[in-house]
């Protein structure tokens, strides 16, 4: 018997792409119901706010975002896109995307999170994203920065296990301190003090949402418990791997 550790307080059903705040590139037409938690929509959807750590340069690497910005594209995203699209192909690859995504201490995002984000916004499954996909990704990222900043109270660019638990609780997860410590150990920087940066935070939240959605498909009576075979367990676990 597998028991769902979040109890009755895990987030609602269908919504945007896994882990994405409302309004992201792949928002679905039907928003979440109230069956699985206190939220009326997908968790993790703070209102748009300033980038973590204050506004970023509007024209990185000496490029200018003035003029020529297509309709519906964020000017700041346009500037970054031009800077990292080294071959001027109109698309950015995983390697180029990593140059554009930074944590609060200006370290680049880890490869796993970059790959995750690329897959989420690569609507044509080309292994790369165009300007419009990147602009949507940029808006998605700014919302997560805003959420992250709420709990990084010392503005260190990281959150500790207690702050992570508070953030996840606000999203509707009722997780034990032991499980949150496990998440921290699994995803944290390998330093003396285990802390979580923005890229790891996004990865954790997305993985939790994917796993929760997979569990809910089995939990048809919304009891927080399911009985599954070993094969079904393996299918669920492997399908949730990022």
C-alpha positions as CSV (number, residue, x, y, z in Angstrom):
1,X,0.0,0.0,0.0
2,X,1.5,3.3,-1.1
3,X,0.5,6.3,0.9
4,X,0.6,9.9,-0.4
5,X,2.7,11.9,2.0
6,X,1.0,15.2,1.3
7,X,-2.3,14.2,2.7
8,X,-5.3,16.0,1.4
9,X,-3.4,19.3,0.9
10,X,-1.7,18.7,-2.4
11,X,-2.4,20.9,-5.4
12,X,-5.3,20.8,-7.8
13,X,-5.7,18.9,-11.1
14,X,-4.9,20.0,-14.6
15,X,-3.3,23.3,-15.2
16,X,-0.4,24.8,-17.1
17,X,2.7,22.8,-18.0
18,X,4.2,20.9,-15.1
19,X,5.4,23.3,-12.5
20,X,4.6,26.3,-14.6
21,X,3.0,29.4,-13.1
22,X,-0.4,30.4,-14.7
23,X,0.0,32.2,-18.0
24,X,3.0,30.3,-19.2
25,X,3.7,29.2,-22.7
26,X,1.8,25.9,-22.5
27,X,-1.2,26.9,-20.3
28,X,-4.0,24.6,-20.8
29,X,-7.6,25.7,-21.3
30,X,-8.9,24.1,-18.1
31,X,-7.6,25.3,-14.8
32,X,-7.4,23.3,-11.6
33,X,-10.4,22.4,-9.5
34,X,-10.5,22.2,-5.7
35,X,-10.2,18.5,-5.2
36,X,-6.6,18.4,-4.2
37,X,-5.9,21.4,-2.1
38,X,-6.7,24.9,-1.2
39,X,-5.7,26.4,-4.5
40,X,-8.2,27.2,-7.3
41,X,-5.5,27.0,-9.9
42,X,-2.1,25.4,-10.5
43,X,0.3,25.9,-7.6
44,X,3.4,28.1,-8.0
45,X,1.7,31.0,-9.7
46,X,2.8,34.2,-7.9
47,X,1.9,37.4,-9.5
48,X,4.5,38.8,-11.9
49,X,7.2,40.8,-10.1
50,X,10.7,42.1,-10.4
51,X,13.5,39.7,-11.2
52,X,15.2,38.3,-8.1
53,X,17.8,40.6,-6.8
54,X,16.4,43.6,-8.7
55,X,16.2,44.5,-12.3
56,X,18.7,42.9,-14.6
57,X,20.5,44.9,-17.3
58,X,18.1,45.8,-20.1
59,X,20.8,45.4,-22.7
60,X,23.3,42.7,-21.6
61,X,26.7,42.4,-23.3
62,X,26.4,45.8,-24.9
63,X,23.4,45.0,-27.1
64,X,20.4,47.3,-27.4
65,X,16.8,46.3,-26.8
66,X,15.5,49.6,-28.2
67,X,13.5,49.1,-31.4
68,X,12.9,46.1,-33.4
69,X,11.2,44.1,-30.6
70,X,8.4,41.9,-32.1
71,X,4.9,42.3,-30.7
72,X,4.2,40.1,-27.8
73,X,7.9,39.7,-26.9
74,X,9.4,41.0,-23.6
75,X,12.1,43.6,-24.5
76,X,14.4,42.2,-21.9
77,X,14.0,38.7,-23.2
78,X,14.6,40.0,-26.7
79,X,17.9,41.6,-25.6
80,X,19.1,38.4,-23.9
81,X,18.0,36.3,-26.8
82,X,20.1,38.4,-29.2
83,X,23.1,38.1,-26.9
84,X,23.1,34.3,-26.7
85,X,21.9,33.4,-30.2
86,X,25.6,33.2,-31.3
87,X,24.9,31.8,-34.7
88,X,22.0,34.2,-35.4
89,X,19.8,31.2,-36.3
90,X,16.7,32.6,-34.7
91,X,16.8,29.7,-32.2
92,X,18.8,29.0,-29.0
93,X,20.1,25.6,-28.1
94,X,20.6,24.1,-24.6
95,X,24.1,25.4,-24.4
96,X,23.0,28.9,-25.4
97,X,20.1,28.9,-23.0
98,X,22.4,28.2,-20.2
99,X,24.3,31.4,-20.9
100,X,21.1,33.4,-20.4
101,X,19.8,31.8,-17.1
102,X,21.5,32.8,-13.9
103,X,20.9,32.4,-10.2
104,X,20.9,35.2,-7.7
105,X,24.7,35.0,-7.4
106,X,25.1,35.1,-11.2
107,X,26.1,31.4,-11.4
108,X,24.6,29.7,-14.4
109,X,21.6,27.3,-14.1
110,X,22.5,23.7,-13.8
111,X,22.2,21.5,-16.9
112,X,19.2,19.5,-15.6
113,X,17.1,22.6,-15.0
114,X,18.1,24.1,-18.4
115,X,17.1,20.9,-20.1
116,X,13.8,20.8,-18.2
117,X,13.0,24.4,-19.2
118,X,14.0,23.8,-22.8
119,X,11.6,20.8,-23.1
120,X,8.8,22.8,-21.5
121,X,9.0,25.6,-24.0
122,X,10.1,23.8,-27.1
123,X,6.7,23.4,-28.5
124,X,7.9,22.0,-31.8
125,X,10.2,19.4,-30.2
126,X,13.3,20.6,-32.1
127,X,15.7,20.6,-29.2
128,X,15.8,24.4,-29.3
129,X,13.4,27.4,-28.8
130,X,12.6,30.4,-30.8
131,X,12.3,34.0,-29.7
132,X,8.6,33.7,-28.7
133,X,9.3,30.5,-26.7
134,X,12.2,32.2,-24.9
135,X,10.1,35.2,-24.1
136,X,7.5,33.0,-22.6
137,X,10.2,31.1,-20.7
138,X,11.5,34.5,-19.5
139,X,8.1,35.5,-18.0
140,X,7.8,32.1,-16.4
141,X,11.3,32.5,-14.8
142,X,10.5,35.9,-13.5
143,X,7.4,34.6,-11.7
144,X,9.5,31.9,-10.0
145,X,12.2,34.5,-9.1
146,X,9.5,36.5,-7.3
147,X,8.3,33.4,-5.4
148,X,11.8,32.5,-4.5
149,X,12.6,36.0,-3.3
150,X,9.8,35.9,-0.8
151,X,11.6,33.2,1.1
152,X,15.2,34.2,0.6
153,X,14.9,36.8,3.3
154,X,18.6,37.4,3.7
155,X,19.0,38.0,0.0
156,X,21.8,35.4,-0.2
157,X,20.6,33.9,-3.4
158,X,19.7,30.6,-1.6
159,X,17.1,29.2,0.7
160,X,17.6,26.8,3.6
161,X,15.5,23.7,4.3
162,X,13.2,25.6,6.7
163,X,12.6,28.3,4.0
164,X,12.0,25.6,1.4
165,X,9.4,24.0,3.6
166,X,7.6,27.3,4.0
167,X,7.6,27.9,0.3
168,X,6.3,24.4,-0.5
169,X,3.6,24.8,2.3
170,X,2.4,28.0,0.6
171,X,2.1,26.0,-2.6
172,X,-0.2,23.6,-0.8
173,X,2.2,20.7,0.0
174,X,2.0,19.3,3.5
175,X,5.4,17.7,3.7
176,X,7.4,16.4,6.7
177,X,10.6,18.1,7.7
178,X,12.4,14.8,7.0
179,X,11.2,14.8,3.4
180,X,12.1,18.4,2.8
181,X,15.5,17.6,4.2
182,X,15.7,14.8,1.7
183,X,14.9,17.2,-1.1
184,X,17.5,19.6,0.1
185,X,20.2,16.9,0.3
186,X,19.2,15.7,-3.2
187,X,19.2,19.0,-4.9
188,X,21.3,21.4,-2.8
189,X,24.6,22.9,-3.7
190,X,27.5,20.7,-2.4
191,X,28.6,23.1,0.3
192,X,29.1,23.0,4.0
193,X,25.6,24.4,4.5
194,X,23.0,22.7,2.3
195,X,21.0,25.4,0.5
196,X,18.9,25.6,-2.6
197,X,19.4,28.1,-5.4
198,X,16.7,29.2,-7.8
199,X,17.5,26.6,-10.5
200,X,17.2,23.8,-8.0
201,X,14.0,25.4,-6.6
202,X,12.4,25.3,-10.0
203,X,13.5,21.7,-10.5
204,X,12.1,20.6,-7.1
205,X,8.7,22.3,-7.7
206,X,8.4,20.9,-11.2
207,X,9.3,17.4,-10.1
208,X,6.8,17.5,-7.2
209,X,4.1,18.6,-9.6
210,X,4.8,15.9,-12.1
211,X,4.9,13.2,-9.4
212,X,1.7,14.6,-7.8
213,X,-0.1,14.5,-11.1
214,X,1.0,10.9,-11.7
215,X,-0.2,9.9,-8.3
216,X,-3.5,11.6,-8.7
217,X,-4.2,9.4,-11.8
218,X,-4.0,6.4,-9.5
219,X,-5.8,8.0,-6.5
220,X,-9.2,8.0,-8.1
221,X,-11.2,8.4,-4.9
222,X,-8.9,11.2,-3.6
223,X,-8.1,9.4,-0.4
224,X,-4.4,10.1,-0.4
225,X,-3.7,6.4,-0.7
226,X,-3.3,4.0,-3.6
227,X,-2.7,0.3,-4.0
228,X,-0.4,-0.4,-7.0
229,X,1.5,-3.3,-8.4
230,X,5.3,-3.3,-8.6
231,X,5.1,-2.8,-12.4
232,X,2.8,0.1,-12.0
233,X,5.0,1.6,-9.4
234,X,8.0,1.3,-11.7
235,X,6.1,2.9,-14.6
236,X,5.0,5.8,-12.4
237,X,8.5,6.4,-11.0
238,X,10.3,6.2,-14.3
239,X,7.8,8.3,-16.1
240,X,8.3,11.0,-13.5
241,X,12.0,11.2,-14.0
242,X,13.2,14.5,-15.4
